[in-house]
């Protein structure tokens, strides 16, 4: 199957209406799942880098920043969806 310019541009134009047709429950579930997965990956990488770079530094500060970022991102995404 060959994907051409027309099919990509059609997909881009039809994407917003397809998203609007998804039930609210699934939008929230998908958005929160993406937030958790991205947060787990970014948090793990940041923690590993912090431990390598500054072994004596407290990780509580990083945990606080990650929790704050996760809460803010979750609230913003849910506010946009709702």
PDB file of N, CA, C and O in Angstrom:
ATOM      1  N   UNK A   1       0.843  -1.173   0.000  1.00  0.00           N
ATOM      2  CA  UNK A   1       0.000   0.000   0.000  1.00  0.00           C
ATOM      3  C   UNK A   1       0.889   1.238   0.000  1.00  0.00           C
ATOM      4  O   UNK A   1       1.813   1.348   0.807  1.00  0.00           O
ATOM      5  N   UNK A   2       0.619   2.127  -0.869  1.00  0.00           N
ATOM      6  CA  UNK A   2       1.426   3.330  -1.006  1.00  0.00           C
ATOM      7  C   UNK A   2       0.706   4.512  -0.360  1.00  0.00           C
ATOM      8  O   UNK A   2      -0.474   4.758  -0.610  1.00  0.00           O
ATOM      9  N   UNK A   3       1.436   5.220   0.461  1.00  0.00           N
ATOM     10  CA  UNK A   3       0.855   6.388   1.122  1.00  0.00           C
ATOM     11  C   UNK A   3       1.337   7.617   0.374  1.00  0.00           C
ATOM     12  O   UNK A   3       2.537   7.881   0.294  1.00  0.00           O
ATOM     13  N   UNK A   4       0.408   8.348  -0.160  1.00  0.00           N
ATOM     14  CA  UNK A   4       0.758   9.539  -0.915  1.00  0.00           C
ATOM     15  C   UNK A   4       0.439  10.806  -0.160  1.00  0.00           C
ATOM     16  O   UNK A   4      -0.061  10.780   0.965  1.00  0.00           O
ATOM     17  N   UNK A   5       0.738  11.909  -0.801  1.00  0.00           N
ATOM     18  CA  UNK A   5       0.504  13.219  -0.205  1.00  0.00           C
ATOM     19  C   UNK A   5      -0.967  13.419   0.109  1.00  0.00           C
ATOM     20  O   UNK A   5      -1.317  13.963   1.156  1.00  0.00           O
ATOM     21  N   UNK A   6      -1.822  12.980  -0.795  1.00  0.00           N
ATOM     22  CA  UNK A   6      -3.266  13.185  -0.577  1.00  0.00           C
ATOM     23  C   UNK A   6      -3.769  12.429   0.643  1.00  0.00           C
ATOM     24  O   UNK A   6      -4.577  12.966   1.401  1.00  0.00           O
ATOM     25  N   UNK A   7      -3.318  11.208   0.852  1.00  0.00           N
ATOM     26  CA  UNK A   7      -3.813  10.447   1.996  1.00  0.00           C
ATOM     27  C   UNK A   7      -3.303  11.031   3.312  1.00  0.00           C
ATOM     28  O   UNK A   7      -4.024  11.017   4.309  1.00  0.00           O
ATOM     29  N   UNK A   8      -2.074  11.542   3.328  1.00  0.00           N
ATOM     30  CA  UNK A   8      -1.547  12.161   4.543  1.00  0.00           C
ATOM     31  C   UNK A   8      -2.289  13.460   4.839  1.00  0.00           C
ATOM     32  O   UNK A   8      -2.668  13.714   5.982  1.00  0.00           O
ATOM     33  N   UNK A   9      -2.494  14.273   3.822  1.00  0.00           N
ATOM     34  CA  UNK A   9      -3.207  15.534   4.054  1.00  0.00           C
ATOM     35  C   UNK A   9      -4.659  15.269   4.450  1.00  0.00           C
ATOM     36  O   UNK A   9      -5.222  16.012   5.254  1.00  0.00           O
ATOM     37  N   UNK A  10      -5.266  14.230   3.902  1.00  0.00           N
ATOM     38  CA  UNK A  10      -6.637  13.869   4.298  1.00  0.00           C
ATOM     39  C   UNK A  10      -6.661  13.441   5.762  1.00  0.00           C
ATOM     40  O   UNK A  10      -7.564  13.817   6.509  1.00  0.00           O
ATOM     41  N   UNK A  11      -5.666  12.653   6.170  1.00  0.00           N
ATOM     42  CA  UNK A  11      -5.593  12.195   7.550  1.00  0.00           C
ATOM     43  C   UNK A  11      -5.435  13.385   8.493  1.00  0.00           C
ATOM     44  O   UNK A  11      -6.076  13.438   9.542  1.00  0.00           O
ATOM     45  N   UNK A  12      -4.583  14.337   8.118  1.00  0.00           N
ATOM     46  CA  UNK A  12      -4.364  15.523   8.955  1.00  0.00           C
ATOM     47  C   UNK A  12      -5.646  16.340   9.080  1.00  0.00           C
ATOM     48  O   UNK A  12      -5.966  16.827  10.165  1.00  0.00           O
ATOM     49  N   UNK A  13      -6.383  16.495   7.980  1.00  0.00           N
ATOM     50  CA  UNK A  13      -7.633  17.270   8.028  1.00  0.00           C
ATOM     51  C   UNK A  13      -8.722  16.540   8.808  1.00  0.00           C
ATOM     52  O   UNK A  13      -9.533  17.186   9.472  1.00  0.00           O
ATOM     53  N   UNK A  14      -8.760  15.218   8.743  1.00  0.00           N
ATOM     54  CA  UNK A  14      -9.835  14.479   9.398  1.00  0.00           C
ATOM     55  C   UNK A  14      -9.519  14.139  10.858  1.00  0.00           C
ATOM     56  O   UNK A  14     -10.406  13.704  11.593  1.00  0.00           O
ATOM     57  N   UNK A  15      -8.280  14.329  11.281  1.00  0.00           N
ATOM     58  CA  UNK A  15      -7.891  13.978  12.651  1.00  0.00           C
ATOM     59  C   UNK A  15      -8.688  14.726  13.719  1.00  0.00           C
ATOM     60  O   UNK A  15      -9.176  14.087  14.651  1.00  0.00           O
ATOM     61  N   UNK A  16      -8.844  16.059  13.629  1.00  0.00           N
ATOM     62  CA  UNK A  16      -9.603  16.764  14.681  1.00  0.00           C
ATOM     63  C   UNK A  16     -11.036  16.255  14.832  1.00  0.00           C
ATOM     64  O   UNK A  16     -11.515  16.111  15.957  1.00  0.00           O
ATOM     65  N   UNK A  17     -11.721  15.983  13.739  1.00  0.00           N
ATOM     66  CA  UNK A  17     -13.094  15.495  13.859  1.00  0.00           C
ATOM     67  C   UNK A  17     -13.129  14.074  14.415  1.00  0.00           C
ATOM     68  O   UNK A  17     -14.076  13.697  15.106  1.00  0.00           O
ATOM     69  N   UNK A  18     -12.097  13.289  14.113  1.00  0.00           N
ATOM     70  CA  UNK A  18     -12.034  11.933  14.668  1.00  0.00           C
ATOM     71  C   UNK A  18     -11.820  11.984  16.178  1.00  0.00           C
ATOM     72  O   UNK A  18     -12.416  11.199  16.916  1.00  0.00           O
ATOM     73  N   UNK A  19     -10.981  12.895  16.636  1.00  0.00           N
ATOM     74  CA  UNK A  19     -10.733  13.039  18.071  1.00  0.00           C
ATOM     75  C   UNK A  19     -11.986  13.526  18.781  1.00  0.00           C
ATOM     76  O   UNK A  19     -12.292  13.071  19.883  1.00  0.00           O
ATOM     77  N   UNK A  20     -12.705  14.436  18.166  1.00  0.00           N
ATOM     78  CA  UNK A  20     -13.934  14.942  18.783  1.00  0.00           C
ATOM     79  C   UNK A  20     -14.987  13.851  18.921  1.00  0.00           C
ATOM     80  O   UNK A  20     -15.857  13.940  19.788  1.00  0.00           O
ATOM     81  N   UNK A  21     -14.921  12.821  18.080  1.00  0.00           N
ATOM     82  CA  UNK A  21     -15.892  11.732  18.139  1.00  0.00           C
ATOM     83  C   UNK A  21     -15.596  10.696  19.207  1.00  0.00           C
ATOM     84  O   UNK A  21     -16.437   9.839  19.477  1.00  0.00           O
ATOM     85  N   UNK A  22     -14.420  10.753  19.824  1.00  0.00           N
ATOM     86  CA  UNK A  22     -14.043   9.785  20.855  1.00  0.00           C
ATOM     87  C   UNK A  22     -14.773  10.133  22.151  1.00  0.00           C
ATOM     88  O   UNK A  22     -14.808  11.299  22.543  1.00  0.00           O
ATOM     89  N   UNK A  23     -15.355   9.140  22.818  1.00  0.00           N
ATOM     90  CA  UNK A  23     -16.050   9.418  24.084  1.00  0.00           C
ATOM     91  C   UNK A  23     -15.110  10.033  25.128  1.00  0.00           C
ATOM     92  O   UNK A  23     -13.910   9.756  25.140  1.00  0.00           O
ATOM     93  N   UNK A  24     -15.670  10.861  25.991  1.00  0.00           N
ATOM     94  CA  UNK A  24     -14.909  11.588  27.001  1.00  0.00           C
ATOM     95  C   UNK A  24     -14.108  10.659  27.899  1.00  0.00           C
ATOM     96  O   UNK A  24     -12.959  10.957  28.225  1.00  0.00           O
ATOM     97  N   UNK A  25     -14.690   9.548  28.300  1.00  0.00           N
ATOM     98  CA  UNK A  25     -13.991   8.586  29.155  1.00  0.00           C
ATOM     99  C   UNK A  25     -12.678   8.154  28.524  1.00  0.00           C
ATOM    100  O   UNK A  25     -11.651   8.118  29.202  1.00  0.00           O
ATOM    101  N   UNK A  26     -12.694   7.826  27.237  1.00  0.00           N
ATOM    102  CA  UNK A  26     -11.496   7.343  26.551  1.00  0.00           C
ATOM    103  C   UNK A  26     -10.479   8.460  26.354  1.00  0.00           C
ATOM    104  O   UNK A  26      -9.274   8.214  26.414  1.00  0.00           O
ATOM    105  N   UNK A  27     -10.941   9.675  26.121  1.00  0.00           N
ATOM    106  CA  UNK A  27     -10.008  10.802  26.004  1.00  0.00           C
ATOM    107  C   UNK A  27      -9.230  10.994  27.298  1.00  0.00           C
ATOM    108  O   UNK A  27      -8.010  11.158  27.280  1.00  0.00           O
ATOM    109  N   UNK A  28      -9.940  10.972  28.418  1.00  0.00           N
ATOM    110  CA  UNK A  28      -9.303  11.153  29.717  1.00  0.00           C
ATOM    111  C   UNK A  28      -8.376   9.985  30.024  1.00  0.00           C
ATOM    112  O   UNK A  28      -7.259  10.189  30.499  1.00  0.00           O
ATOM    113  N   UNK A  29      -8.822   8.776  29.759  1.00  0.00           N
ATOM    114  CA  UNK A  29      -8.015   7.594  30.023  1.00  0.00           C
ATOM    115  C   UNK A  29      -6.725   7.602  29.207  1.00  0.00           C
ATOM    116  O   UNK A  29      -5.650   7.320  29.736  1.00  0.00           O
ATOM    117  N   UNK A  30      -6.832   7.922  27.934  1.00  0.00           N
ATOM    118  CA  UNK A  30      -5.649   7.964  27.063  1.00  0.00           C
ATOM    119  C   UNK A  30      -4.703   9.089  27.476  1.00  0.00           C
ATOM    120  O   UNK A  30      -3.493   8.883  27.558  1.00  0.00           O
ATOM    121  N   UNK A  31      -5.246  10.269  27.735  1.00  0.00           N
ATOM    122  CA  UNK A  31      -4.402  11.405  28.128  1.00  0.00           C
ATOM    123  C   UNK A  31      -3.663  11.120  29.427  1.00  0.00           C
ATOM    124  O   UNK A  31      -2.469  11.399  29.533  1.00  0.00           O
ATOM    125  N   UNK A  32      -4.355  10.571  30.407  1.00  0.00           N
ATOM    126  CA  UNK A  32      -3.709  10.275  31.685  1.00  0.00           C
ATOM    127  C   UNK A  32      -2.680   9.147  31.555  1.00  0.00           C
ATOM    128  O   UNK A  32      -1.653   9.162  32.233  1.00  0.00           O
ATOM    129  N   UNK A  33      -2.951   8.182  30.695  1.00  0.00           N
ATOM    130  CA  UNK A  33      -1.979   7.115  30.450  1.00  0.00           C
ATOM    131  C   UNK A  33      -0.707   7.664  29.817  1.00  0.00           C
ATOM    132  O   UNK A  33       0.399   7.280  30.197  1.00  0.00           O
ATOM    133  N   UNK A  34      -0.867   8.564  28.853  1.00  0.00           N
ATOM    134  CA  UNK A  34       0.299   9.185  28.213  1.00  0.00           C
ATOM    135  C   UNK A  34       1.096   9.982  29.246  1.00  0.00           C
ATOM    136  O   UNK A  34       2.326   9.931  29.252  1.00  0.00           O
ATOM    137  N   UNK A  35       0.411  10.709  30.109  1.00  0.00           N
ATOM    138  CA  UNK A  35       1.090  11.483  31.148  1.00  0.00           C
ATOM    139  C   UNK A  35       1.888  10.562  32.076  1.00  0.00           C
ATOM    140  O   UNK A  35       3.030  10.868  32.417  1.00  0.00           O
ATOM    141  N   UNK A  36       1.303   9.456  32.478  1.00  0.00           N
ATOM    142  CA  UNK A  36       1.989   8.529  33.383  1.00  0.00           C
ATOM    143  C   UNK A  36       3.205   7.904  32.699  1.00  0.00           C
ATOM    144  O   UNK A  36       4.276   7.818  33.301  1.00  0.00           O
ATOM    145  N   UNK A  37       3.049   7.468  31.451  1.00  0.00           N
ATOM    146  CA  UNK A  37       4.168   6.840  30.738  1.00  0.00           C
ATOM    147  C   UNK A  37       5.305   7.834  30.516  1.00  0.00           C
ATOM    148  O   UNK A  37       6.464   7.521  30.788  1.00  0.00           O
ATOM    149  N   UNK A  38       4.979   9.030  30.024  1.00  0.00           N
ATOM    150  CA  UNK A  38       6.013  10.048  29.788  1.00  0.00           C
ATOM    151  C   UNK A  38       6.654  10.463  31.115  1.00  0.00           C
ATOM    152  O   UNK A  38       7.870  10.642  31.185  1.00  0.00           O
ATOM    153  N   UNK A  39       5.858  10.614  32.149  1.00  0.00           N
ATOM    154  CA  UNK A  39       6.397  10.971  33.461  1.00  0.00           C
ATOM    155  C   UNK A  39       7.328   9.903  34.019  1.00  0.00           C
ATOM    156  O   UNK A  39       8.358  10.221  34.613  1.00  0.00           O
ATOM    157  N   UNK A  40       6.971   8.651  33.830  1.00  0.00           N
ATOM    158  CA  UNK A  40       7.829   7.561  34.308  1.00  0.00           C
ATOM    159  C   UNK A  40       9.159   7.545  33.562  1.00  0.00           C
ATOM    160  O   UNK A  40      10.215   7.363  34.168  1.00  0.00           O
ATOM    161  N   UNK A  41       9.106   7.734  32.257  1.00  0.00           N
ATOM    162  CA  UNK A  41      10.342   7.733  31.460  1.00  0.00           C
ATOM    163  C   UNK A  41      11.212   8.932  31.812  1.00  0.00           C
ATOM    164  O   UNK A  41      12.397   8.775  32.104  1.00  0.00           O
ATOM    165  N   UNK A  42      10.630  10.130  31.786  1.00  0.00           N
ATOM    166  CA  UNK A  42      11.397  11.347  32.078  1.00  0.00           C
ATOM    167  C   UNK A  42      11.908  11.326  33.514  1.00  0.00           C
ATOM    168  O   UNK A  42      13.054  11.695  33.769  1.00  0.00           O
ATOM    169  N   UNK A  43      11.077  10.904  34.440  1.00  0.00           N
ATOM    170  CA  UNK A  43      11.493  10.844  35.837  1.00  0.00           C
ATOM    171  C   UNK A  43      12.640   9.883  36.067  1.00  0.00           C
ATOM    172  O   UNK A  43      13.560  10.179  36.829  1.00  0.00           O
ATOM    173  N   UNK A  44      12.593   8.738  35.415  1.00  0.00           N
ATOM    174  CA  UNK A  44      13.665   7.760  35.546  1.00  0.00           C
ATOM    175  C   UNK A  44      14.969   8.291  34.974  1.00  0.00           C
ATOM    176  O   UNK A  44      16.026   8.150  35.589  1.00  0.00           O
ATOM    177  N   UNK A  45      14.895   8.903  33.796  1.00  0.00           N
ATOM    178  CA  UNK A  45      16.099   9.461  33.168  1.00  0.00           C
ATOM    179  C   UNK A  45      16.678  10.587  34.024  1.00  0.00           C
ATOM    180  O   UNK A  45      17.884  10.625  34.269  1.00  0.00           O
ATOM    181  N   UNK A  46      15.830  11.494  34.472  1.00  0.00           N
ATOM    182  CA  UNK A  46      16.318  12.606  35.296  1.00  0.00           C
ATOM    183  C   UNK A  46      16.930  12.118  36.607  1.00  0.00           C
ATOM    184  O   UNK A  46      17.960  12.633  37.042  1.00  0.00           O
ATOM    185  N   UNK A  47      16.307  11.140  37.227  1.00  0.00           N
ATOM    186  CA  UNK A  47      16.831  10.604  38.485  1.00  0.00           C
ATOM    187  C   UNK A  47      18.187   9.945  38.267  1.00  0.00           C
ATOM    188  O   UNK A  47      19.118  10.158  39.044  1.00  0.00           O
ATOM    189  N   UNK A  48      18.296   9.149  37.219  1.00  0.00           N
ATOM    190  CA  UNK A  48      19.567   8.481  36.927  1.00  0.00           C
ATOM    191  C   UNK A  48      20.670   9.496  36.645  1.00  0.00           C
ATOM    192  O   UNK A  48      21.794   9.345  37.122  1.00  0.00           O
ATOM    193  N   UNK A  49      20.347  10.530  35.869  1.00  0.00           N
ATOM    194  CA  UNK A  49      21.345  11.561  35.558  1.00  0.00           C
ATOM    195  C   UNK A  49      21.741  12.351  36.802  1.00  0.00           C
ATOM    196  O   UNK A  49      22.912  12.682  36.988  1.00  0.00           O
ATOM    197  N   UNK A  50      20.772  12.648  37.642  1.00  0.00           N
ATOM    198  CA  UNK A  50      21.069  13.396  38.869  1.00  0.00           C
ATOM    199  C   UNK A  50      21.970  12.591  39.791  1.00  0.00           C
ATOM    200  O   UNK A  50      22.911  13.132  40.372  1.00  0.00           O
ATOM    201  N   UNK A  51      21.688  11.315  39.926  1.00  0.00           N
ATOM    202  CA  UNK A  51      22.495  10.463  40.796  1.00  0.00           C
ATOM    203  C   UNK A  51      23.921  10.347  40.253  1.00  0.00           C
ATOM    204  O   UNK A  51      24.883  10.370  41.022  1.00  0.00           O
ATOM    205  N   UNK A  52      24.058  10.223  38.935  1.00  0.00           N
ATOM    206  CA  UNK A  52      25.395  10.148  38.337  1.00  0.00           C
ATOM    207  C   UNK A  52      26.162  11.456  38.495  1.00  0.00           C
ATOM    208  O   UNK A  52      27.358  11.450  38.784  1.00  0.00           O
ATOM    209  N   UNK A  53      25.472  12.571  38.306  1.00  0.00           N
ATOM    210  CA  UNK A  53      26.145  13.873  38.318  1.00  0.00           C
ATOM    211  C   UNK A  53      26.460  14.355  39.734  1.00  0.00           C
ATOM    212  O   UNK A  53      27.557  14.851  39.990  1.00  0.00           O
ATOM    213  N   UNK A  54      25.516  14.214  40.639  1.00  0.00           N
ATOM    214  CA  UNK A  54      25.679  14.745  42.000  1.00  0.00           C
ATOM    215  C   UNK A  54      25.262  13.679  43.002  1.00  0.00           C
ATOM    216  O   UNK A  54      24.111  13.636  43.436  1.00  0.00           O
ATOM    217  N   UNK A  55      26.191  12.836  43.359  1.00  0.00           N
ATOM    218  CA  UNK A  55      25.869  11.688  44.204  1.00  0.00           C
ATOM    219  C   UNK A  55      25.432  12.069  45.617  1.00  0.00           C
ATOM    220  O   UNK A  55      24.691  11.314  46.247  1.00  0.00           O
ATOM    221  N   UNK A  56      25.861  13.193  46.119  1.00  0.00           N
ATOM    222  CA  UNK A  56      25.503  13.587  47.474  1.00  0.00           C
ATOM    223  C   UNK A  56      24.196  14.358  47.576  1.00  0.00           C
ATOM    224  O   UNK A  56      23.729  14.636  48.680  1.00  0.00           O
ATOM    225  N   UNK A  57      23.603  14.705  46.447  1.00  0.00           N
ATOM    226  CA  UNK A  57      22.405  15.551  46.442  1.00  0.00           C
ATOM    227  C   UNK A  57      21.161  14.750  46.837  1.00  0.00           C
ATOM    228  O   UNK A  57      21.036  13.573  46.500  1.00  0.00           O
ATOM    229  N   UNK A  58      20.257  15.397  47.545  1.00  0.00           N
ATOM    230  CA  UNK A  58      19.010  14.769  47.967  1.00  0.00           C
ATOM    231  C   UNK A  58      18.072  14.600  46.772  1.00  0.00           C
ATOM    232  O   UNK A  58      17.928  15.496  45.941  1.00  0.00           O
ATOM    233  N   UNK A  59      17.453  13.451  46.709  1.00  0.00           N
ATOM    234  CA  UNK A  59      16.512  13.210  45.613  1.00  0.00           C
ATOM    235  C   UNK A  59      15.118  13.735  45.934  1.00  0.00           C
ATOM    236  O   UNK A  59      14.252  13.760  45.060  1.00  0.00           O
ATOM    237  N   UNK A  60      14.892  14.151  47.167  1.00  0.00           N
ATOM    238  CA  UNK A  60      13.572  14.670  47.537  1.00  0.00           C
ATOM    239  C   UNK A  60      13.210  15.910  46.730  1.00  0.00           C
ATOM    240  O   UNK A  60      12.047  16.109  46.379  1.00  0.00           O
ATOM    241  N   UNK A  61      14.198  16.738  46.438  1.00  0.00           N
ATOM    242  CA  UNK A  61      13.943  17.930  45.629  1.00  0.00           C
ATOM    243  C   UNK A  61      13.453  17.537  44.231  1.00  0.00           C
ATOM    244  O   UNK A  61      12.489  18.101  43.714  1.00  0.00           O
ATOM    245  N   UNK A  62      14.136  16.563  43.636  1.00  0.00           N
ATOM    246  CA  UNK A  62      13.733  16.093  42.311  1.00  0.00           C
ATOM    247  C   UNK A  62      12.352  15.453  42.354  1.00  0.00           C
ATOM    248  O   UNK A  62      11.535  15.674  41.460  1.00  0.00           O
ATOM    249  N   UNK A  63      12.092  14.674  43.374  1.00  0.00           N
ATOM    250  CA  UNK A  63      10.771  14.050  43.519  1.00  0.00           C
ATOM    251  C   UNK A  63       9.694  15.113  43.609  1.00  0.00           C
ATOM    252  O   UNK A  63       8.641  14.988  42.983  1.00  0.00           O
ATOM    253  N   UNK A  64       9.948  16.154  44.380  1.00  0.00           N
ATOM    254  CA  UNK A  64       8.989  17.255  44.501  1.00  0.00           C
ATOM    255  C   UNK A  64       8.716  17.925  43.165  1.00  0.00           C
ATOM    256  O   UNK A  64       7.567  18.204  42.825  1.00  0.00           O
ATOM    257  N   UNK A  65       9.788  18.184  42.402  1.00  0.00           N
ATOM    258  CA  UNK A  65       9.612  18.801  41.080  1.00  0.00           C
ATOM    259  C   UNK A  65       8.824  17.887  40.142  1.00  0.00           C
ATOM    260  O   UNK A  65       7.949  18.348  39.409  1.00  0.00           O
ATOM    261  N   UNK A  66       9.138  16.597  40.167  1.00  0.00           N
ATOM    262  CA  UNK A  66       8.439  15.659  39.286  1.00  0.00           C
ATOM    263  C   UNK A  66       6.960  15.531  39.663  1.00  0.00           C
ATOM    264  O   UNK A  66       6.097  15.461  38.789  1.00  0.00           O
ATOM    265  N   UNK A  67       6.677  15.500  40.951  1.00  0.00           N
ATOM    266  CA  UNK A  67       5.276  15.437  41.399  1.00  0.00           C
ATOM    267  C   UNK A  67       4.531  16.699  40.983  1.00  0.00           C
ATOM    268  O   UNK A  67       3.411  16.630  40.474  1.00  0.00           O
ATOM    269  N   UNK A  68       5.155  17.847  41.200  1.00  0.00           N
ATOM    270  CA  UNK A  68       4.527  19.113  40.815  1.00  0.00           C
ATOM    271  C   UNK A  68       4.274  19.163  39.307  1.00  0.00           C
ATOM    272  O   UNK A  68       3.191  19.553  38.869  1.00  0.00           O
ATOM    273  N   UNK A  69       5.267  18.772  38.521  1.00  0.00           N
ATOM    274  CA  UNK A  69       5.109  18.775  37.062  1.00  0.00           C
ATOM    275  C   UNK A  69       4.002  17.821  36.624  1.00  0.00           C
ATOM    276  O   UNK A  69       3.219  18.151  35.733  1.00  0.00           O
ATOM    277  N   UNK A  70       3.928  16.645  37.242  1.00  0.00           N
ATOM    278  CA  UNK A  70       2.893  15.675  36.896  1.00  0.00           C
ATOM    279  C   UNK A  70       1.499  16.178  37.220  1.00  0.00           C
ATOM    280  O   UNK A  70       0.572  16.012  36.427  1.00  0.00           O
ATOM    281  N   UNK A  71       1.350  16.789  38.380  1.00  0.00           N
ATOM    282  CA  UNK A  71       0.038  17.313  38.784  1.00  0.00           C
ATOM    283  C   UNK A  71      -0.389  18.456  37.869  1.00  0.00           C
ATOM    284  O   UNK A  71      -1.528  18.501  37.404  1.00  0.00           O
ATOM    285  N   UNK A  72       0.539  19.381  37.615  1.00  0.00           N
ATOM    286  CA  UNK A  72       0.210  20.521  36.747  1.00  0.00           C
ATOM    287  C   UNK A  72      -0.147  20.043  35.350  1.00  0.00           C
ATOM    288  O   UNK A  72      -1.141  20.492  34.780  1.00  0.00           O
ATOM    289  N   UNK A  73       0.649  19.138  34.789  1.00  0.00           N
ATOM    290  CA  UNK A  73       0.374  18.631  33.443  1.00  0.00           C
ATOM    291  C   UNK A  73      -0.963  17.894  33.396  1.00  0.00           C
ATOM    292  O   UNK A  73      -1.731  18.061  32.449  1.00  0.00           O
ATOM    293  N   UNK A  74      -1.241  17.087  34.405  1.00  0.00           N
ATOM    294  CA  UNK A  74      -2.503  16.348  34.444  1.00  0.00           C
ATOM    295  C   UNK A  74      -3.693  17.292  34.527  1.00  0.00           C
ATOM    296  O   UNK A  74      -4.690  17.096  33.832  1.00  0.00           O
ATOM    297  N   UNK A  75      -3.597  18.306  35.365  1.00  0.00           N
ATOM    298  CA  UNK A  75      -4.697  19.268  35.509  1.00  0.00           C
ATOM    299  C   UNK A  75      -4.910  20.022  34.187  1.00  0.00           C
ATOM    300  O   UNK A  75      -6.045  20.199  33.744  1.00  0.00           O
ATOM    301  N   UNK A  76      -3.816  20.459  33.566  1.00  0.00           N
ATOM    302  CA  UNK A  76      -3.941  21.190  32.293  1.00  0.00           C
ATOM    303  C   UNK A  76      -4.564  20.329  31.201  1.00  0.00           C
ATOM    304  O   UNK A  76      -5.466  20.774  30.492  1.00  0.00           O
ATOM    305  N   UNK A  77      -4.086  19.107  31.067  1.00  0.00           N
ATOM    306  CA  UNK A  77      -4.622  18.223  30.021  1.00  0.00           C
ATOM    307  C   UNK A  77      -6.095  17.930  30.280  1.00  0.00           C
ATOM    308  O   UNK A  77      -6.909  17.975  29.357  1.00  0.00           O
ATOM    309  N   UNK A  78      -6.440  17.632  31.527  1.00  0.00           N
ATOM    310  CA  UNK A  78      -7.843  17.362  31.830  1.00  0.00           C
ATOM    311  C   UNK A  78      -8.720  18.591  31.646  1.00  0.00           C
ATOM    312  O   UNK A  78      -9.880  18.470  31.250  1.00  0.00           O
ATOM    313  N   UNK A  79      -8.179  19.779  31.930  1.00  0.00           N
ATOM    314  CA  UNK A  79      -8.952  21.006  31.710  1.00  0.00           C
ATOM    315  C   UNK A  79      -9.215  21.213  30.217  1.00  0.00           C
ATOM    316  O   UNK A  79     -10.296  21.659  29.833  1.00  0.00           O
ATOM    317  N   UNK A  80      -8.247  20.897  29.392  1.00  0.00           N
ATOM    318  CA  UNK A  80      -8.434  21.032  27.933  1.00  0.00           C
ATOM    319  C   UNK A  80      -9.466  20.025  27.443  1.00  0.00           C
ATOM    320  O   UNK A  80     -10.328  20.359  26.630  1.00  0.00           O
ATOM    321  N   UNK A  81      -9.380  18.794  27.936  1.00  0.00           N
ATOM    322  CA  UNK A  81     -10.308  17.742  27.492  1.00  0.00           C
ATOM    323  C   UNK A  81     -11.724  18.048  27.968  1.00  0.00           C
ATOM    324  O   UNK A  81     -12.685  17.919  27.210  1.00  0.00           O
ATOM    325  N   UNK A  82     -11.842  18.451  29.221  1.00  0.00           N
ATOM    326  CA  UNK A  82     -13.187  18.673  29.775  1.00  0.00           C
ATOM    327  C   UNK A  82     -13.705  20.033  29.355  1.00  0.00           C
ATOM    328  O   UNK A  82     -14.820  20.408  29.719  1.00  0.00           O
TER     329      UNK A  82
END
